[in-house]
Amino acid sequence: MLFPLKCPAQNYAWGKPGSESTVASLLLADNEKIDVSKPYAEFWIGTHVNGPAKLRAENLTLESLLKTNPHFQSCNELSTDETGNLPYLFKILSVNKALSIQAHPDIPLAQKLHAEFPSIYKDPNHKPEMACAITEFEALAGFQSIESIMQNIQMTPELGELLEESTSQLSETKLESSEELKILFTALMKSDEEIVKENVSRLQRRLEGLGNDITMPNKLALRLCHEYPGDVGVFCVYFMCYRCLQPGEAVFLGANEPHAYLKGDCAEVMARSDNVVRAGLTPKLRDVNTLCEMLTYSEPSSVGFFPPGNILKPIVRDENTHVYAPPDPNVDEFELERIVMKPNSVYEPKLSTYGAVILVLEGRANATYKADSGLDDTIQITRGNTFFSSCGINSET
């Protein structure tokens, strides 16, 4: 069965204005009204309580449908807690202004944070994420090598001043690079707020004086100075890896790894959780101590480690389908399929033992599937349409 859905958008301040947002354009294509004066940041497809999908044909949430018909959700037996609750949330993001410097806890840390601070960390689950670029998509993800970071500190006097004591101490000791990185990053994020504001202002004035000669990472630092004046997160560009994804390129962001989306539109899928630990580039609550303690401080060259933000090579299932699967054995809640069909072609998706959500990003087609009656049913699908596809169904597009 294919169930047409009605899904909500989120108007967060960092989203693109309605006239430029992929989220807004998808709503318009699906005959929804938008307010061009508002930002359109996220489009949610799932059963999350803060933005549940509903069936278009009746006033019923997708969660209610699945609780009544668990065989639509999974071909295998589900627990009571699992029934009706998809373990993943699929989103479209339209980012106009940088999101926070953040990380998501693994399951043991999520359980601990939820037990101690349930009003802040509202569930005991991890929140690994995967993003696939729709437009050019910029992000900070993971740490640079310690050698690169030390060079950036030396070449950025406003940063070097904040870390003068820490760099002096490190010059007198011999530590593993991950330990050095933790000392430097923690010292930065815990720097005196007023001194940070002054140094960010000085950095901005110096970088503006470079004019057209400015290069990365200074160029990005200057942009963040304008977006978040006086914020310590501006200096994170000298610590973290800058990534610029092209459409169709995907990244995986695992537990306890720092990242920040910067600009562009992407499709994102994640485990169903609200657990975010923030420490910069945000007006929201900052939990600096937790963030600095939880990070792995892995460098891009670390053995047996998939660097966050590295291009995630898809599995080519057939000429139409690229499958992006998490490179982490602890993540089994989701995978992302990107299906591109040629004009006047026919496509039969692989049978799945678990229900899937579907978004039509471009074009139009006819989809044929077995209806409840046992007969074939055909519907037209077009840009902006969203569906829940029950598990184990044969269909043809």
C-alpha positions in Angstrom: 0.0 0.0 0.0 1.1 3.6 -0.7 -0.4 6.1 1.7 -0.2 9.8 0.6 0.9 12.0 3.5 0.5 15.6 4.6 3.7 16.6 6.4 4.7 19.7 8.4 7.4 22.3 7.8 9.4 24.1 10.6 10.0 27.8 10.4 13.2 28.1 12.3 15.1 31.4 12.1 18.1 29.8 10.3 16.0 28.6 7.4 15.9 30.1 3.9 13.2 32.6 3.1 10.2 31.2 1.3 11.2 32.4 -2.1 14.6 30.6 -1.9 13.8 27.5 0.2 13.6 23.9 -1.2 11.3 23.2 1.8 8.9 26.0 0.7 9.0 25.0 -3.0 8.1 21.4 -2.1 5.1 22.7 -0.1 4.0 24.9 -3.0 4.3 22.0 -5.4 2.1 19.9 -3.2 -0.6 22.7 -3.2 0.2 24.0 0.3 0.2 27.8 1.0 3.4 29.5 2.2 4.2 32.9 3.7 7.2 34.3 1.7 8.0 36.6 4.7 8.9 33.5 6.9 11.9 31.3 6.8 11.3 27.6 5.8 14.0 25.5 7.5 12.8 21.9 7.7 10.3 19.5 6.2 9.6 16.5 8.4 8.4 13.0 7.3 7.9 10.6 10.1 6.1 9.9 13.4 7.9 12.4 15.6 5.5 13.9 18.2 6.6 17.5 17.4 5.8 17.1 13.7 3.8 13.9 12.9 2.8 13.0 9.4 -0.9 12.6 8.7 -2.8 10.7 6.0 -4.1 12.9 3.3 -7.3 10.8 2.9 -8.5 11.1 6.5 -7.7 12.9 9.7 -5.4 10.3 11.1 -1.7 10.4 11.9 0.7 7.9 10.4 1.5 6.7 13.9 -2.2 5.8 14.5 -2.4 3.9 11.2 0.7 1.9 12.1 -0.5 1.1 15.6 -3.7 -0.2 14.2 -2.0 -2.0 11.4 1.5 -3.1 12.6 1.9 -5.4 9.5 2.2 -2.2 7.4 5.2 -1.1 9.5 7.2 -4.3 9.6 7.1 -7.9 8.2 8.6 -8.9 11.6 7.1 -8.9 15.0 7.4 -5.5 16.8 7.4 -4.7 20.5 4.6 -2.5 22.0 7.0 0.5 22.1 8.1 0.0 18.5 4.6 -0.3 17.0 3.6 3.0 15.4 6.9 4.7 16.1 9.2 4.8 13.1 12.8 4.6 14.4 13.9 7.2 11.9 12.9 10.7 10.9 13.4 11.9 7.4 13.8 15.7 6.7 14.5 18.2 4.0 16.7 21.1 5.3 17.0 24.6 3.8 19.9 26.3 5.6 20.4 30.0 5.2 22.4 30.7 8.4 24.8 28.4 10.3 23.4 25.9 12.8 25.1 25.4 16.2 28.4 23.7 16.9 26.9 20.5 18.2 27.3 16.7 18.7 24.9 13.9 19.5 25.5 11.4 22.3 25.9 7.7 21.9 23.3 5.5 23.7 25.0 5.1 27.1 25.6 8.9 27.3 22.1 9.6 26.1 20.7 7.4 28.8 22.8 9.1 31.5 21.9 12.6 30.3 18.2 11.8 30.1 18.2 10.4 33.6 20.0 13.4 35.1 18.5 16.2 33.0 15.2 14.9 31.5 13.9 18.5 30.8 16.9 19.1 28.5 17.7 15.7 27.1 14.2 14.3 26.6 14.9 10.8 25.5 17.5 8.0 26.1 18.3 7.5 22.4 21.3 8.3 20.2 20.9 10.5 17.2 23.3 9.6 14.3 22.6 11.5 11.1 23.1 11.2 7.4 22.8 14.1 4.9 22.6 14.0 1.1 23.1 17.3 -0.7 20.3 18.6 -2.9 22.1 21.9 -3.7 25.7 22.7 -2.9 25.8 22.1 0.9 28.4 23.4 3.3 29.2 22.0 6.8 31.8 21.9 9.5 32.4 18.3 10.5 35.1 16.6 12.6 38.5 18.0 13.5 41.4 18.9 11.4 44.8 17.3 12.2 46.6 18.7 15.3 49.3 20.0 13.0 46.8 22.0 10.9 45.1 23.4 14.0 48.4 24.5 15.6 49.3 26.3 12.3 45.9 28.1 12.4 46.5 29.2 16.0 49.9 30.6 15.0 48.5 32.5 12.0 45.4 33.8 13.9 46.6 36.2 16.7 43.1 36.6 18.1 42.8 32.9 18.6 46.4 32.5 19.7 45.8 35.0 22.5 42.9 32.9 23.9 45.0 29.8 23.8 48.4 31.2 24.9 48.5 29.4 28.2 47.4 26.1 26.8 49.8 26.1 23.8 52.6 27.0 26.2 51.8 24.1 28.5 51.6 21.7 25.5 55.1 22.8 24.3 56.5 21.4 27.5 54.8 18.0 27.5 54.4 15.0 25.1 50.9 13.8 24.7 48.8 11.9 22.2 47.4 14.2 19.5 43.8 13.5 20.7 44.8 14.6 24.2 46.4 17.8 22.9 43.3 18.5 20.8 41.0 18.0 23.8 43.0 20.5 25.9 43.0 23.1 23.1 39.4 22.8 22.2 38.2 22.8 25.8 40.3 25.8 26.6 38.7 27.6 23.6 35.1 26.8 24.4 35.6 27.7 28.1 37.3 31.0 27.4 36.0 34.1 29.2 32.9 35.3 27.4 33.8 39.0 27.4 37.4 38.3 26.2 36.0 36.1 23.4 33.6 38.9 22.3 36.5 41.3 22.1 38.7 39.0 20.2 36.0 38.0 17.7 35.4 41.8 17.1 39.2 42.3 16.5 39.2 39.3 14.2 36.3 40.7 12.2 38.0 44.1 11.8 41.2 42.5 10.7 39.6 40.1 8.2 37.4 42.9 6.7 40.6 44.8 6.1 41.8 42.0 3.8 39.2 42.8 1.2 39.3 40.5 -1.9 42.5 38.9 -0.7 40.7 36.9 2.0 40.9 33.1 1.7 39.5 30.1 3.7 39.2 29.5 6.6 39.3 33.3 7.2 36.5 33.8 4.7 34.2 31.5 6.6 35.2 33.0 9.9 34.2 36.5 8.6 30.9 35.2 7.5 30.2 33.7 10.9 31.3 37.0 12.5 28.3 38.6 10.8 25.9 35.8 11.5 26.9 35.4 15.2 28.7 38.5 16.4 31.1 37.8 19.3 30.4 34.1 19.4 33.2 31.6 20.4 31.9 29.3 17.6 33.5 31.6 15.0 36.9 30.3 16.1 35.8 26.7 15.5 36.5 27.2 11.8 40.2 27.0 12.7 39.7 23.6 14.4 37.1 21.8 12.3 37.1 20.4 8.8 35.1 22.5 6.2 33.1 20.3 3.7 31.3 21.5 0.6 29.1 18.7 -0.8 27.8 18.7 -4.4 24.3 17.4 -5.2 24.0 13.7 -4.6 27.0 13.5 -2.3 26.3 12.3 1.2 27.9 12.4 4.6 27.5 10.4 7.9 27.7 12.1 11.3 28.1 9.6 14.1 27.9 9.8 17.8 30.2 12.2 19.8 31.5 14.0 16.7 31.3 17.8 16.3 29.5 19.3 13.4 27.6 22.3 12.2 25.6 22.7 9.0 26.4 26.1 7.4 24.4 26.7 4.2 22.5 24.9 1.5 19.7 22.3 1.0 19.9 18.6 1.9 17.9 15.5 2.6 18.6 14.2 6.1 17.7 11.0 7.9 18.4 10.3 11.6 17.5 8.1 14.5 14.4 9.4 16.2 15.7 11.5 19.0 15.9 15.2 20.2 19.3 14.9 21.9 21.6 17.7 20.8 24.5 19.0 22.9 25.4 22.5 21.8 28.3 24.9 22.6 28.5 27.6 20.0 26.8 29.5 17.2 23.4 29.4 18.9 21.1 31.4 21.1 19.9 28.1 22.7 21.2 26.4 25.8 24.9 25.6 25.7 26.2 22.5 27.6 29.9 23.2 27.1 31.2 20.8 29.8 29.2 17.9 28.3 30.3 18.6 24.7 34.0 19.0 25.6 34.0 15.7 27.5 31.9 13.6 25.1 33.9 14.2 21.8 36.2 11.5 20.5 38.8 14.0 19.3 39.6 11.8 16.4 41.6 13.2 13.5 40.9 12.5 9.8 43.7 10.0 9.6 42.6 7.9 12.6 42.7 4.2 11.9 39.3 2.4 11.9 37.4 5.7 12.0 35.1 7.1 9.5 35.7 10.9 9.6 32.4 12.9 10.0 31.8 14.8 6.8 33.8 12.5 4.6 32.0 11.6 1.4 30.0 8.4 2.0 30.2 6.2 -1.1 26.8 4.8 -2.0 26.0 1.2 -2.9 24.9 1.1 -6.5 22.0 -1.3 -6.4 21.0 -0.8 -10.0 21.1 1.9 -12.7 18.4 3.9 -10.9 19.3 3.4 -7.2 22.1 4.6 -5.0 21.8 3.4 -1.4 23.6 5.3 1.4 24.1 3.1 4.5 25.6 4.2 7.8 29.3 3.1 8.1 28.7 2.3 11.8 27.5 -1.2 13.0 25.7 0.5 15.9 23.3 2.3 13.6 20.6 0.1 12.1 17.6 2.5 12.2 17.8 3.8 8.7 19.4 3.9 5.3 18.7 6.4 2.5 17.9 5.6 -1.1 18.3 8.1 -4.0 16.3 7.0 -7.0 16.8 8.8 -10.4 14.7 7.5 -13.3 15.2 8.2 -17.0 12.2 9.6 -19.0 9.7 6.9 -20.1 11.4 4.2 -18.1 10.0 1.6 -15.6 11.4 1.0 -12.2 10.5 -1.8 -9.6 11.9 -1.0 -6.2 13.4 -3.8 -4.1 11.0 -5.4 -1.6 11.6 -4.1 1.9 10.8 -5.9 5.2 10.2 -2.5 6.9 8.0 0.5 5.9 9.6 3.4 4.1 8.7 7.1 3.7 9.1 8.5 0.2 9.5 12.1 -1.2 9.2 13.0 -4.8 11.9 15.7 -5.3 11.5 16.2 -9.1 9.3 15.2 -12.0 6.2 13.1 -12.2 5.4 9.4 -12.8 2.7 6.8 -12.3 3.0 4.3 -9.5 1.2 1.0 -9.5 0.8 -1.2 -6.3 -1.4 -3.8 -4.8 -4.3 -2.1 -2.9 -6.2 -3.6 0.1 -8.7 -5.1 -2.3 -5.9 -7.2 -3.8 -6.3 -5.4 -7.2 -3.7 -3.2 -8.8 -4.1 0.5 -8.1 -2.3 3.3 -10.0 -1.8 6.9 -8.8 0.1 9.8 -10.2 3.0 11.0 -8.2 4.7 14.4 -8.6 7.1 16.9 -7.1 6.3 17.6 -3.4 4.3 14.4 -2.9 5.1 12.3 0.2 4.1 8.7 0.9 4.4 5.9 3.4 5.1 2.6 1.6 4.1 -0.4 3.7 6.6 -3.2 4.0 6.6 -6.2 1.6 4.6 -4.6 -1.3 5.3 -5.0 -4.9 5.2 -1.8 -6.8 6.1 -0.4 -10.2 6.9 3.2 -11.2 
